[in-house]
Amino acid sequence: MIPISRATSKTLTPSSVNSGDDTAPPKMPVLKEKRNTYRTFLNDLPERVTIVEVGGRDGLQNEPKMVSNDVKIELINRFTQAGFEKIEVGAFVSPDWVPQMAGSAEVLAGITRKEGVEYSVLVPNMKGFKGATSGEYLPEKIVIFGSASEIFSKKNINCSKAESMERFSEVARKTKENGMQLRGTVSCAFGFYGDTVTLEDVTDVVANFRELDCDEINIADTIGVATPNRVYTLLEHLKHEVPVDQMSMHFHDTYGQGIGNICASLQAGITTFDTSVAGLGGCPYAKGATGNVATEDVLYLLHELGVETGVDLNAVADAGRFILDQLGRKSGSRAGDAIIAKREQTTKPGPAKL
């Protein structure tokens, strides 16, 4: 890994100190020239990053308060209006196990689509695939998922890792026959409770997805235990298995490492990330895992680094406030909270002037 630059002597020069006063504190160094110092701080940043907004699926699936289809449709439409090019709409899974996703067919049919935007859905098997493709409008992308952890695979979809790949083979074939894109998500790529996941475990799932002709491989830290060094190490390893421009990353923020992991991924050449509005998210079968890394926080980071996303941060903050009001819960995004608070502060009437 190229280390974060410590060679500040080329860009910073100490200002003079009043030598006549020994008690005077030294002044902060000043920039010798104006330039984007972040591109020195973080090496080889991409010009543009694609954000996959997963708040409509991963963000809501574990919420205890049921959300109506109309609210979900409004949320997805807000994402479209905010400028996202990739949006995860729902999941065609058993409503007995994930009741929040029961209306995914209605949501997929009810959203206002925009040309050039990729709307995806998650399916666990052929039954889910048939549900996702039985309506008038097909999703642009089908998402399948295989776990690097044997324990999680049995908890999540009630079958072994090997059995899950057998299930997905027909889904993959039908996806291609219908002209849709296929995304393979590697769940628990950094471990699961009571189960150590090795580089080889992740590589095996990636290889299986490659055999299924997946257009994209998504590496997911399902329970949020990854750290930047582990992220970079895994990605450097996987570069030998799959082109970096076909990989994306999915982080949960359980231990507060989400933003650091994003930075490590950027250094490894990744340019596509899953995020969730207001930091919503969690998995019904990964107890203790908190929400996804917040969309607002990642957008704030990228925009301050000078990286384009095409997404309106203020519109995303508004979408976050909208869905949080529906759920009756607090935000998991510090940037989103700050944006809303600042806006309310500037619009709040001050004391009357006499």
Stockholm file with secondary structure:
# STOCKHOLM 1.0

chainA/1-354         MIPISRATSKTLTPSSVNSGDDTAPPKMPVLKEKRNTYRTFLNDLPERVTIVEVGGRDGLQNEPKMVSNDVKIELINRFTQAGFEKIEVGAFVSPDWVPQMAGSAEVLAGITRKEGVEYSVLVPNMKGFKGATSGEYLPEKIVIFGSASEIFSKKNINCSKAESMERFSEVARKTKENGMQLRGTVSCAFGFYGDTVTLEDVTDVVANFRELDCDEINIADTIGVATPNRVYTLLEHLKHEVPVDQMSMHFHDTYGQGIGNICASLQAGITTFDTSVAGLGGCPYAKGATGNVATEDVLYLLHELGVETGVDLNAVADAGRFILDQLGRKSGSRAGDAIIAKREQTTKPGPAKL
#=GR chainA/1-354 SS CCCCCCCGGGTEECCCCCTTCTTSCCCCCEESSCSCTHHHHSTTCCSBCEEEECTTTTTTTTCSSCCCHHHHHHHHHHHHHHTCSEEEEEECCCTTTCGGGTTHHHHHHHSCCCTTCEEEEECSSHHHHHHHHSSSSCCSEEEEEEESCHHHHHHHHSSCHHHHHHHHHHHHHHHHHTTCEEEEEEETTTCBTTBCCCHHHHHHHHHHHHHTTCSEEEEEETTSCCCHHHHHHHHHHHTTTSCGGGEEEEEBCTTSCHHHHHHHHHHTTCCEEEEBGGGCCCCTTSTTCCCBCBHHHHHHHHHHTTCBCCCCHHHHHHHHHHHHHHHTCCCSCHHHHHHHHHHHHHHSCCCCCC
#=GC SS_cons         CCCCCCCGGGTEECCCCCTTCTTSCCCCCEESSCSCTHHHHSTTCCSBCEEEECTTTTTTTTCSSCCCHHHHHHHHHHHHHHTCSEEEEEECCCTTTCGGGTTHHHHHHHSCCCTTCEEEEECSSHHHHHHHHSSSSCCSEEEEEEESCHHHHHHHHSSCHHHHHHHHHHHHHHHHHTTCEEEEEEETTTCBTTBCCCHHHHHHHHHHHHHTTCSEEEEEETTSCCCHHHHHHHHHHHTTTSCGGGEEEEEBCTTSCHHHHHHHHHHTTCCEEEEBGGGCCCCTTSTTCCCBCBHHHHHHHHHHTTCBCCCCHHHHHHHHHHHHHHHTCCCSCHHHHHHHHHHHHHHSCCCCCC
//
